[in-house]
Every structure is written in structure tokens, then in C-alpha cells.
Amino acid sequence: MTEVLLGEESAVEARAVMPESVLIEPTFSGDRLLKPRPGMRLHDSATNGVVVRSPLPEVTGRRWWTVTRAAVQAGHDVESAFSPTCFASLEQSLGLVDRFQRCDICGDDLTKRGLRGHQRTNSVCRFLSDTAEVRTFWDLGYRDPFSLRGDGLPITWTELNSRAHWRNRVHIVRFRLWTAVLYRASQSIGSNSP
């Protein structure tokens, strides 16, 4: 997560003080703009925003922007935030060292207060969490319905709901735009990744 999308108000400030080398104009697919799916609506401030890319690979975009912005407001030169040593010194002198907590799912830095809401609502974080759940169950011997078709496995929801013994072997992971259905295999299967 070396990038952060800033809304319109912060984008104006970023464009005024940041060098162009760290600014990227965001692009969005036409479908996302014209026909957003539930939960995928873009706010106007995001479409008029800017992406700030951290020049330091070990520092997330959100953290780099926050420290650099505070440093510029305190009268420091923006170029001082481009060196890892100087950045750490700035973060320390501005009292921002303990401001962020790393999300253990997606790796972004957030305020301690915002971490819980982020893990529930952030698209990337939710996708990574759901993917990890699918991989965990795959390693436990669960498989998708099509790979177990020869086992007499129901393929449709109607068939699944009509047979109680299959419902006891199913695990469902609800992704944002689709659903992963996994069945516990009747015999031990190797742990090849999906």
C-alpha cells in the first residue's frame, strides 16, 4: 500500500506542495462511474482527487502523506521526506511516530480508531480477508463443487437445500460481488492451492 487516494480538498493541497513525481491522476472504469454495483459507488471527491505514491517502499502512502504534509506545514522542505533517515527524523520530531497502526490484512497504515471500520468496509482489505478464508478452507480439504462433481455433489442451490447431509459439508465465503462455495471432501485431498 504505497499509494493513497486523497479526496478533492486534500488533493488541492497535495497538488500545491508535492512534486509531480509522487502524484498520479486516478482512473476509474466507465462501468464503475456510470453503473456502479451496490457498495461500489464513487464519491465525487474521489473522482476529483489525486493519488499520492510514497517514494519510500517501506512507508505506506497514507503515512508518508500525513508526515510530509505536517512537515511542510511546519516549514520543512518537502524533499526531506524522500530519504528514509530524514523521514524517520521528521516523523519523530513532529510527534507522529505512534499515530498509525498497521492493518495485518492489507498492510495499510491507519489510525488506531479507524482500523476496525477499515477492515469492515475497505474493498481491498475485505477481498484479501475473504481470499485468505478460501485458502484456509482449501488447505483443510474443502473443494469447489465442480472439482467434486463425480462425488454426486449438488451443483445448484435448489439441490443443495433439498439434501441436508450436503449442507453439513458446505462452507460459504461471501465476497463483495460473488460467493465462494466450498465442500468438505469425503476423503483427504492434498493441499494444492486454488
PECOR-V98636 format. One record per backbone hydrogen bond with DSSP energy under -1.0 kcal/mol. CO is the residue of the C=O (numbers start at 1). NH is the residue of the N-H. E is the energy in kcal/mol with one decimal. If there is no record, write none. Layout:
[[CO;NH;E] [CO;NH;E]]
//
This chain:
[[1;61;-1.7] [2;54;-3.6] [4;52;-2.8] [6;50;-1.4] [7;11;-2.5] [8;12;-1.7] [9;13;-1.2] [10;14;-2.7] [11;15;-2.7] [12;16;-1.2] [13;17;-1.7] [14;18;-2.7] [19;22;-1.8] [20;23;-1.2] [22;53;-3.0] [24;51;-3.0] [29;33;-1.5] [30;34;-3.1] [31;35;-2.2] [37;40;-2.4] [43;46;-1.1] [43;47;-1.6] [44;48;-1.6] [46;49;-1.5] [50;6;-3.2] [51;24;-2.5] [52;4;-1.9] [56;59;-2.2] [60;64;-2.7] [61;65;-2.7] [62;66;-2.2] [63;67;-2.4] [64;68;-2.6] [65;69;-2.7] [66;70;-2.0] [67;71;-2.4] [68;72;-2.5] [69;73;-2.3] [70;74;-1.5] [71;76;-2.8] [72;75;-1.5] [77;80;-1.5] [78;81;-1.6] [79;82;-1.6] [83;87;-3.1] [84;88;-2.2] [85;89;-1.9] [86;90;-2.7] [87;91;-2.9] [88;92;-2.0] [89;93;-2.8] [90;94;-2.3] [91;96;-2.5] [92;95;-1.2] [96;99;-1.2] [101;110;-2.5] [103;107;-1.7] [108;103;-3.2] [110;101;-3.4] [111;115;-1.1] [114;118;-2.1] [115;119;-2.2] [116;120;-1.1] [117;121;-2.0] [118;122;-2.8] [122;126;-2.6] [123;127;-2.4] [124;128;-2.6] [125;129;-2.2] [126;130;-2.6] [127;131;-2.7] [128;132;-2.2] [129;133;-1.8] [130;134;-2.2] [131;135;-2.5] [132;136;-2.2] [133;137;-2.3] [134;138;-2.3] [135;139;-2.3] [136;140;-1.1] [137;142;-2.5] [138;141;-1.7] [141;185;-1.4] [143;183;-3.3] [148;151;-2.1] [149;152;-1.7] [156;160;-2.2] [157;161;-2.7] [158;162;-1.2] [160;163;-1.1] [163;167;-1.2] [164;168;-1.1] [166;169;-1.6] [169;184;-3.0] [171;182;-2.8] [173;175;-1.0] [173;180;-3.2] [178;175;-1.4] [180;173;-2.8] [182;171;-3.0] [183;143;-2.6]]
//
